[in-house]
Amino acid sequence: MRIGFNPEKDKVKKTEDFFHQVIIPVYIPNLEGYFTDSFQILKYSLESLIKTSHNKTYISIVNNGSCKIVVDYLQNMFNENKIQEVIHLTNIGYINAILKGIVGHKFDLVTAADADVLFLNNWQEETYKVFKVFPKAGAVCPTPSSKSFNDKTFNILFENFFSKKMQFSKVKNPKALEAFAVSINNPNFYKDTHLKKYLTISSNSLKAVVGAGHFVVTYRGDILREIKEKHTKYVMGGDSDDILDKPVIDQGFWRLATEDNYTYHMGNVKEPWMEEVFQSLTISNKNSEFVFDFQSYKSYKTLLWIKNVLFRKIISRKPVRRWFLKYKGLSQEEANVY
């Protein structure tokens, strides 16, 4: 039996005041071994996000089975209105946690980020510029990588094959690339040539780097609403990243990155530079005047197959790949090792 009228009925959701959602899954089951410094790393990540984000940012934290000290910290952040949503789960996996954060919301932009990302000033503004200047941008990473140019980017390479707007350019912030390599415990991840040049595309005096990493990516919200797969069997890795990446490609959009670096990957070990960078951050002015008028594109299966399957097979052959790299601005020596 029901008596009376539910006071929540017909109310408009408060989330209508926001247009950019940031989703961060958090898995810190204990504070030992691999996770010894993870709690402090998490604090740097969330507090840098709050410090550098405008007031129309909706922060969703998905607690993916963390220990009590982390749960209490997240709940306190929510109680103090520093974050807008905290979802408590058992460990269902990284991508599944992101999908949980997406469901029930409708935002123009959705950022999926690891819990060890240090956000820098202007990361949102610079990301927005890429979306504004490149209407076909579907996913934008605020940390460029010279090795991402051939990872789910064959549609970009195909469409701009003969365009002078797509050329190798001088890396704007090589130290940031080196920092990323160190953060994944692989200081030799980039060769010298990777630290000097990356493939960029230009429009209206703005350059974007071709390709996007995965540890922090901002997606057009309408693209993620078209996700057909709602679950992956993998906790991490496998083909789980494809759940977020594939809709971008299938709808004919591009994966790009900002020319300069606006986020750091910290890893799981606290280092002195993290505190220094965090203290140097300035509080956002908390206002955003960006208005998005996203265009939609009709994607044809045959054309998508030509770009992302047939063209990929052709350009992945070593002689063709080297010729392409030279054609786009590398020397023969650089092309041989790139």
C-alpha positions in Angstrom: 0.0 0.0 0.0 1.2 3.5 -0.8 -0.2 6.6 1.0 0.5 10.2 0.0 2.6 11.7 -2.8 6.4 11.0 -3.2 8.0 14.5 -2.7 10.8 13.5 -5.2 8.4 12.9 -8.1 8.7 15.3 -11.1 11.8 17.0 -9.6 14.5 18.1 -12.1 17.9 16.5 -11.4 20.5 18.9 -9.9 23.1 17.4 -12.4 21.6 19.7 -15.0 23.9 22.4 -13.6 27.0 20.5 -14.8 28.3 19.6 -18.3 31.5 17.8 -17.6 31.7 14.6 -15.6 35.0 13.1 -14.3 34.9 9.5 -13.3 37.7 8.0 -11.3 37.6 4.3 -10.2 39.5 3.7 -6.9 40.9 0.3 -5.9 43.1 0.4 -2.8 42.4 -2.8 -0.8 45.1 -2.2 1.7 48.1 0.1 2.4 50.8 -2.5 2.1 53.3 -3.7 -0.6 52.2 -2.4 -4.0 49.6 -0.1 -2.3 51.8 1.4 0.4 51.7 5.0 -1.1 48.5 4.6 -3.0 46.4 6.6 -0.5 48.6 9.6 -0.6 48.7 9.3 -4.4 44.9 9.3 -4.4 44.8 12.4 -2.3 47.1 14.2 -4.8 44.9 13.1 -7.6 41.5 14.1 -6.2 42.7 17.3 -4.6 44.5 18.4 -7.8 41.3 17.7 -9.7 39.2 19.7 -7.4 41.7 22.5 -7.3 42.0 22.9 -11.1 38.4 22.2 -12.2 35.6 24.7 -12.9 32.3 24.7 -11.0 30.4 22.8 -13.7 32.5 19.7 -13.2 30.6 16.7 -11.8 33.1 14.4 -10.0 32.1 10.8 -9.7 34.3 8.5 -7.6 33.7 4.8 -7.9 35.1 3.0 -4.8 36.0 -0.4 -6.3 36.4 -2.4 -3.1 38.9 -0.2 -1.2 39.9 -0.5 2.5 38.1 1.5 5.3 40.5 4.4 5.5 40.0 5.1 1.8 36.2 4.6 2.0 36.0 7.1 5.0 38.1 9.6 3.1 35.9 9.4 0.0 32.8 9.6 2.0 34.1 12.7 3.8 34.9 14.3 0.5 31.3 13.7 -0.6 29.9 15.0 2.7 31.9 18.2 2.3 30.5 18.6 -1.3 34.0 18.4 -2.7 32.9 15.6 -5.0 29.4 15.2 -6.4 29.0 11.4 -6.3 30.6 8.4 -4.6 29.6 4.9 -5.6 30.7 2.0 -3.3 31.2 -1.4 -5.0 33.1 -4.6 -4.6 36.0 -4.9 -7.1 34.2 -5.3 -10.4 37.1 -4.1 -12.6 38.3 -0.8 -14.0 36.1 -0.4 -17.1 33.0 -1.9 -15.4 33.5 0.7 -12.7 33.6 3.5 -15.3 30.5 2.1 -16.9 28.7 2.3 -13.5 29.7 5.9 -13.2 28.3 6.7 -16.7 24.9 5.1 -16.2 22.1 7.5 -15.1 23.8 10.6 -16.3 23.9 12.8 -19.4 26.9 15.1 -19.8 28.4 16.9 -22.8 31.9 15.6 -21.8 33.0 12.6 -19.7 36.6 12.2 -18.5 37.7 8.7 -17.4 40.9 8.8 -15.3 43.0 6.6 -13.2 43.4 7.3 -9.5 47.0 8.2 -9.9 46.6 11.2 -12.3 47.9 14.5 -11.1 45.8 17.2 -12.8 47.5 20.5 -13.8 46.2 24.0 -14.4 44.2 24.5 -17.6 43.8 20.8 -18.3 40.1 21.4 -19.0 40.5 24.5 -21.1 43.1 23.0 -23.3 41.1 19.9 -23.8 38.1 22.0 -24.8 40.1 23.8 -27.4 40.9 20.6 -29.1 37.2 19.7 -29.2 36.3 23.1 -30.5 38.9 23.4 -33.2 38.6 19.8 -34.4 34.9 18.9 -34.8 35.8 15.3 -35.4 37.6 14.9 -32.1 35.8 12.2 -30.1 38.4 11.6 -27.4 41.1 13.9 -26.1 44.0 13.1 -23.8 45.7 15.9 -21.9 49.0 14.0 -22.0 50.4 13.6 -25.5 52.4 10.6 -26.6 54.5 10.3 -29.7 53.9 6.5 -29.7 50.1 6.8 -29.9 49.9 7.9 -33.5 49.1 4.4 -34.8 46.8 3.2 -32.0 43.2 3.4 -33.2 44.1 6.4 -35.4 44.0 4.9 -38.9 40.9 6.9 -39.8 42.8 10.1 -39.0 45.8 8.9 -41.1 43.5 7.9 -44.0 41.5 11.1 -44.0 44.6 13.4 -43.8 47.0 11.3 -45.8 47.8 14.0 -48.4 47.1 17.0 -46.1 50.0 19.2 -45.2 48.1 19.9 -41.9 49.2 16.5 -40.7 53.0 16.5 -40.2 55.6 15.6 -37.7 56.3 18.5 -35.3 58.8 19.3 -32.6 57.7 17.9 -29.2 56.6 20.8 -27.1 57.4 19.2 -23.7 59.9 16.3 -24.0 60.4 16.3 -20.2 56.8 15.4 -19.7 57.2 12.4 -22.0 60.2 11.3 -20.0 58.3 11.7 -16.8 55.6 9.4 -18.1 58.2 6.7 -19.1 59.6 6.8 -15.6 56.1 6.6 -14.0 55.5 3.3 -15.8 58.9 2.0 -14.7 60.2 2.0 -18.3 62.6 4.9 -18.7 63.5 3.6 -22.2 59.9 3.6 -23.3 60.6 6.5 -25.7 63.5 6.5 -28.1 65.4 9.8 -28.7 63.4 10.4 -31.9 60.1 10.0 -30.0 61.3 12.7 -27.6 62.0 15.1 -30.5 59.0 14.7 -32.8 55.4 13.6 -32.8 52.7 13.5 -35.4 50.4 16.5 -35.2 47.4 17.8 -37.0 46.8 21.6 -37.3 43.7 23.8 -37.7 43.2 27.5 -37.0 46.7 27.8 -35.5 46.1 25.1 -33.0 48.0 21.8 -33.1 46.8 18.5 -31.6 48.8 15.3 -31.4 47.5 12.3 -33.3 46.4 9.6 -30.9 45.4 9.4 -27.3 46.6 7.4 -24.3 44.3 5.7 -21.8 45.1 6.7 -18.2 43.1 9.9 -18.6 40.8 10.6 -21.6 37.9 13.0 -22.1 35.1 11.7 -24.4 32.2 13.3 -26.0 29.3 12.2 -23.9 27.0 11.3 -26.8 29.6 8.8 -28.0 29.6 7.0 -24.8 25.9 6.8 -24.7 26.1 4.6 -27.8 28.2 1.9 -26.0 26.6 -1.5 -26.7 28.8 -3.6 -24.4 27.9 -3.0 -20.8 30.3 -5.3 -19.2 33.8 -6.9 -19.5 35.1 -10.0 -17.9 38.5 -8.4 -17.4 39.3 -6.7 -14.1 42.0 -4.7 -16.1 43.6 -5.1 -19.5 42.5 -7.7 -22.1 40.2 -6.0 -24.6 38.5 -4.0 -21.9 39.8 -0.7 -23.2 38.0 -1.3 -26.5 34.6 -0.8 -24.8 35.4 2.9 -24.5 37.6 3.2 -27.6 35.5 1.3 -30.2 32.5 3.7 -30.2 34.8 6.6 -31.0 36.1 4.8 -34.1 32.8 3.2 -35.1 31.1 6.6 -35.2 33.9 8.1 -37.3 35.6 10.3 -34.7 39.2 10.9 -33.9 41.4 10.2 -30.9 43.7 13.2 -30.2 45.8 14.7 -27.5 46.8 18.2 -26.5 50.1 19.5 -27.8 51.5 20.3 -24.4 51.2 18.2 -21.2 48.4 19.0 -18.7 48.3 15.8 -16.5 51.0 13.6 -15.0 50.8 9.9 -14.4 52.2 9.3 -10.9 52.3 5.5 -10.5 52.2 3.9 -7.1 55.2 5.4 -5.4 55.2 8.9 -3.8 58.0 11.1 -5.0 59.1 14.7 -3.8 58.2 16.3 -7.2 54.5 15.4 -6.7 54.2 17.6 -3.6 56.1 20.4 -5.4 53.8 20.3 -8.4 50.7 20.1 -6.3 51.7 23.1 -4.2 52.3 25.1 -7.4 48.8 24.6 -8.7 46.5 27.6 -8.6 42.8 27.4 -7.7 40.5 27.5 -10.8 38.4 30.6 -11.2 35.5 28.1 -11.0 33.7 29.5 -14.1 33.5 28.0 -17.6 32.2 29.9 -20.6 32.6 27.0 -23.0 29.5 26.1 -25.0 29.6 22.9 -27.0 27.7 22.5 -30.3 28.8 19.1 -31.3 28.3 17.9 -34.8 27.2 14.4 -35.6 28.6 12.3 -38.5 27.1 9.5 -40.4 29.4 6.5 -40.5 29.2 4.0 -43.3 30.3 0.4 -42.5 32.1 0.0 -45.8 34.1 3.2 -45.4 34.9 2.4 -41.8 36.2 -1.0 -42.9 38.4 0.6 -45.6 39.9 3.1 -43.1 40.3 1.0 -40.0 40.9 -2.5 -41.4 42.2 -2.4 -45.0 44.2 0.8 -44.7 45.6 -0.4 -41.4 46.9 -3.6 -43.0 48.5 -1.6 -45.8 50.2 1.1 -43.8 51.4 -1.4 -41.1 53.7 -3.0 -43.6 57.2 -1.9 -42.8 58.2 -0.4 -46.2 54.9 1.5 -46.5 55.1 2.6 -42.9 58.6 4.0 -43.3 57.7 5.7 -46.5 54.7 7.3 -44.8 56.9 8.5 -41.9 59.3 10.1 -44.3 56.5 11.7 -46.3 55.2 13.3 -43.1 58.5 14.8 -42.1 60.9 12.3 -40.6 64.4 11.7 -42.0 65.2 8.2 -43.3 67.2 7.5 -40.1 64.4 8.6 -37.9 61.8 6.6 -39.9 63.9 3.5 -39.5 63.7 3.6 -35.7 60.5 5.4 -35.0 
